[in-house]
Amino acid sequence: MERIYPKATITEKGEKSLRGGHPWVFADEVTALAGDCPDGELVDIYSQKQRYLGTGFYNSHSKIRIRLVTRNANDRFDTAFWARRIRYALDYRKTVMGDDFHCCRLIFGEADQFPGLTVDRFEDILSVQILCLGIEKRKNILLPLLIQALREMGETVSAVYERNDPAIRELEGMTCYTGFYRGEGLGEGSGEVILTENGIRYRVDYVNGQKTGFFLDQKYNRQAAARLAKGRRVLDCFTHTGAFALNCAAAGAAQVTAVDISQDAIEMTRHNAKLNGLEERMSFLCTDVFELLTAMGREGRCEYDYIILDPPAFTKSRSTVKDAIRGYREINRRAMQLLPRGGYLATCSCSHFMTEPLFKQMLHDAAADASVSLRQIEMRHQSPDHPILWNVPETEYLKFFLFQVV
């Protein structure tokens, strides 16, 4: 069958990566490009021996020169193709999330074969982020298809908000912008929505909140953390919207202190506590977590027997991993030293550069520094609406551990 797309020939290294299941071709892996290929359009990928390897979005601005869309030479990239892809993603979420389908990640980029596309569902609101030019050029096909598929499943979509503001878009040759997407049956929301997760209600600011507005990936890790909380005095560090703190308070913790350096985060947590009638079990502290743990250690005081560490990503590149390890090690050491023997620690990292082996070694070293032993209760990852592809390490990013300190 005659191919209609420009042809990119790649190195043996690039071929090995693609055949191994990774969906990216980097700039230095492209040895030749035959035909006119505008940025954001499709290009066929061939090996040095001229074997077809797949078709993907080309972008001369990006270090990721080609983002794979398919390995099937028979695919036609028409409306029916994209509609099938969307239905696969939705059917998967319906299966793995069950009753939580109303509040989950519907599309997780490469893990759903939609390069650079993230769609989070907060009840009847969709929060969208696009980091791939090829997807950006097709959003007026993809978003209506997604809305239509949800409505055909009996789901309500009243507004779609585009959070296309990450600076990384500029590196892909795209402008940054935010705003409500215009479409049939869509309106403009208030910018906030009340969602329910694990029986806890949250006010979510999907216009100004971090990333798409709420971190859905810790959903079941919060449940796991809450199972240990009954009767305990809990310190929830880097609380953000208060999710771990609220789950612990609802599970019967004696007292929960929610800490964050952001006053806005503290006010949001306070509001969410009131929304759930949990404010009497909770206190709120706006301060730097590192400074707080240091001061508590210096003063020899710790009124907590359960500490939760859910920091932001300390590293977003390989070049800063060593610095990140030092940061993770320091907060974990301090927490371990503060806890009484028999106390509990929940700790995690949301950076894929901080791999599981690195994170485990860091915890081992932190425990040695603190002169304690760790009894592992369980190790977890992100919730299954953020699926992990074993051949794509970037999709495995969240590491979550529960320990007893002995």
Secondary structure, 3 states (H helix, E strand, C coil): CCCCCCEEEECHHHHHHHHCCCCEEEHHHEEEEECCCCCCCEEEEECCCCCEEEEEEECCCCCEEEEEEECCCCCCCCHHHHHHHHHHHHHHHHHHHHHHHHEEEEEEHHHHCCCCEEEEEECCEEEEEECCHHHHHCHHHHHHHHHHHHHHCCCCCCEEEEEECCCHHHHCCCCCEEEECCCCCCCCCCCEEEEEECCEEEEEECCCCCCCCCCHHHHHHHHHHHCCCCCCEEEEECCCCCHHHHHHHHCCCCEEEEEECCHHHHHHHHHHHHHCCCHHHEEEEECCHHHHHHHHHHHCCCCCCEEEECCCCCCCCHHHHHHHHHHHHHHHHHHHHHCCCCCEEEEEECCCCCCHHHHHHHHHHHHHHHCCCEEEEEEECCCCCCCCCCCCHHHCCCEEEEEEEC
